[in-house]
Amino acid sequence: MAFIPRSFNKLWPKFIVILICIIVLFGLLLLPLTWSNLKHVFTSDNKNYSLVYSVFHEQFDEIYLSSPEGDSPPRLLAQIGRFTSHSITLGNGIYKNKITYIAVPTKSNKSTLLGTLWTLDLTTGERTALATDADPTSSPQWLDDGDTLLYKRVKINHQELITINLESRIKNIIFSESFAKSGYGTNFGGVYPVGQDTTNNIIFAKLTSSGTDVLAVDRITKDTTNLFHASNEFARDFSLSPGKTQLSYLVAMEKFERLNYQTVIYNLSSKKLTTYTSDSYEQFSPKWVPRTDLLSIGQINMKNRSGAVILFSEKFLEELPPPKRGFDVPISWSRDGRYLSIKNYSGTSGLQPGSSSLMIIDRSLGTRTLLESASETTIVGWWSND
Amino acid sequence: MTRTFLTKLRVSIFFILSLVFSCTVFGFLSHWDIENTSACAFGVYRPATYEGAEDRTLYTTAIEAASTNRLFPTDNRFSLDILEQGDRYSRTTTGGHIPATLIKAIAWIETRMTMATKSTMWSGVGDSTISFDCGHGIMQVTSGMTTPLGVDNQPSDTQALTATHFAYNIARGVKILGSKWNNAPESAPIMGTDTNSSPEIIENWYYATWAYNGFTGAGSSSSNHPLDPMFPWPRTPYLCNGSQSHNQFPYQELVWGCIKNPPSVSGSTLWDSIPASLPDLNNPNVRSALAPSNFFAPYTNMDLITPKPSHAESISSPAENQIQVIVGSPIFSASDRTQTIRINNPAATMWVDVPVKNFGTGLSTWRAKSDSGFLQLSPPTGIAVGSDYECNSSLCAKNSLRIEVNPTLLPGSYSTGTVTIWSPNATTDPIKIQINVLADFELTFPGSSKKD
């Protein structure tokens, strides 16, 4: 105490007051900058998430479970035999510990156009066949928080959307239309299931020679409503926001005398279409971040030469940790918004994508973890059995 | 009470019986439907065929010969049609050829360039590959193979040759590919409007290759449209090494992937790599041509310039002696000795095996038919291997026709029938075998045999 000047003892309360004032002032200055960020900082739900994905082999697919850190080897959950060279078609997400997929039977003496709709319980390994008439080119969709599945059935040019209740096994054809065009002498057009809106209507895209329309069908009355015309061309990669009020998708737009995919968002309430304009030369696979109004988009940014995934909303823009080379395509978010599974492509564009690797981005730590690069993989989603 | 109970019981029994009957009928119909679906030209039989050596030399040589119409140039069923070229409004016939590498890549995608099922040994005889949609053999020929097209609802000679003999199968597949090319401009778009749509350029075969698997549009079943949202985007090009799923690509991209990445067999690639170009899907003109509004016959707005850089393949035509090995000079033979079959039990199955030989060279497709319903033939068609072909399996030596008697169809206790065996690709005359059947048992229902 002897070396502290006496005057300090008198002045220290003033110092403290001044210091507090500076901190408060600094905080107030930063507040507008951080507000929008704070709104979107995820709160971990303290669950242990694992990524579920499939690996292609010529005669079968394997379902794996991997920790997001990749610190231990992925665990093999199941091996699914099916028709040679035709991978299973996985539904997105895991509900009630189950995944869903469509597989063309190993010794299909009918057609590769007819698949079997399955569920696989990740805890027990039990597989349940639900239908044998599913179109294997169309992913099954979970409805009603995992109580129901939606799948597509094709009979030559006749296409149907069918729901099946997992418990009662009751099937319901909710939409049916023939796409045969007399005089056209060809096959064109069909439906692509999208999801379920706030009133439990099924949303789907319909492709015809006029382009892509988005429709909603009432599951009880089966009345169909044309929601909007998405494009005169091919619209793809539809994704419903967590609040089911916005629908994002890709359409090709001209940029630098080239046609590349760009993201469009349709607000189902206000019926407003917004094109996401950015420095992106090309965009990929828009996916909504759970529990937020953020949209994650894969992109190739010509300005800063980045292939990083961007997160964006009206007032927010964030770039996820960029790849060393190539570009990232977002696939699936963990429910707390911490982990994003991506496909990294080593190439320079969608047309020349190079080779792909399955990776995980930890938004909390800003890290990228490689899971698989040698084989063709398909991501199912994130699972937690805590 | 008792009467009510009995009434209820009757109603219940009637209901149960109705249910059983309905289920039986429904089950029968379902079964019939499945059987019908998988019938194809040969019904339940799988014709026997010869599988060449693992190095596929026999097949690649046959493909090279077929690409320039040198396999069966005078046989209209198997010869390559004259190919057309030019723009939509001034099409001319020039002859031309199909790039052999394109055909090899198609054969690899279809069957890994194999003629027989997986269980068949290399250089052996086994069941011909038949797919769920009646695709037969190496080239998975479907056109003309879905129903029997011969007399009396039997397969035709053309169908037998396509199903059993690799050279005819390849020639037929090449002919079909050529016809897909010639469908333009009447019912198919033209690729290569800036290169006079020359068939020598591999890239100009984009639409014909698409059509070989079905010129199907986006959204339809088994779509091959490159912009169909069912295919992932971006998608790593097909590497043709078994590491990627077929259903992630349009058919023509699978073939293009194999042209660029030739598969290896026993350490050597089956053909030289050609980095064939696909249409530039980011090009506004290409995109416009492939737009939903344009996908209808005659596809006028889908015509496109040749994808660049383009690649013309020089002709690699095999020597005449190599073609002679493929086509061969089969001399088909079977014993015409009269056969007598005795049956002393109506439940017994009796048969006689007739060896079928090829004393010449190459492969002899053979066929057999019976003039009597009680004589059943198995297999109704097969292959006899010539002495110049290596044959490892025991089936080569034991190649025979089984003539089996169905006792329930015998018209009398002494019945006679004739089985005719012939070869559609050998010059030998048909061989007739008389079959005498002596039934030594009592049968009581009309039309069956009776003891003398």
Interface residues (C-beta under 8 A of the other chain):
Chain A: F56 E58 S85 H86 S87 T89 S108 N109 K110 S111 T112 L113 D135 P136 T137 S138 V154 I156 N157 Q159 F179 K181 Y184 G185 T186 N187 F188 G189 G190 V191 Y192 A205 L207 T208 S209 S210 G211 T212 N232 E233 F234 A235 R236 D237 L250 A252 E254 E257 R258 L259 N260 Y261 F284 V329 Y345 G347 S349 G350 L351 P353 G354 S355 S356 A374 S375 E376
Chain B: I34 T37 S38 F132 D133 S187 F215 T216 G217 A218 G219 S220 S221 S222 S223 L227 D228 P229 M230 W233 P234 R235 T236 G242 S243 Q244 S245 H246 N247 Q248 D280 L281 N282 N283 P284 R287 A291 P292 S293 F295 F296 A297
